[in-house]
Amino acid sequence: MYPNVTATWEKETNGQIKGEFYLDYHEMEVWFKKDGTWVMTVKDLNINELPQAVLDYVSANYKGLQIDDADWVETPTGNYYRVELDREDKNDIILNFTPAGEPMP
């Protein structure tokens, strides 16, 4: 999938294999099942790479919370944005958005 990168590989507790590498200045993860079946690719994004619709939704619906992490996730069944909102002394909130920036259930 990524022939020109050098990845660091590790086995996860769920038995899947995760490769980590950098591509075009982005931290990337690629996940595979034990049998080699691709599970997903996660690309770490800068906040300014998110669609404006995502930023507007978070601003309107989660006042006072900041986006702590943003990713573009590719899977065999579809792609989406994932954002993590930081809440002090509580679990972070994870939100998923369509490629058009619409919230997903």
Buried (B, 14 or more C-beta within 10 A) or exposed (E): EEEEEEBEEEEEEEEBBBBBBEBEEBEBBBBBEEEEEEBBBBBBBEBEEBBEBBBEBBEEEBEEBEBEBBBBBEEEEEEBBBBBBEBEEEEEBEBEBBEEBEBEE
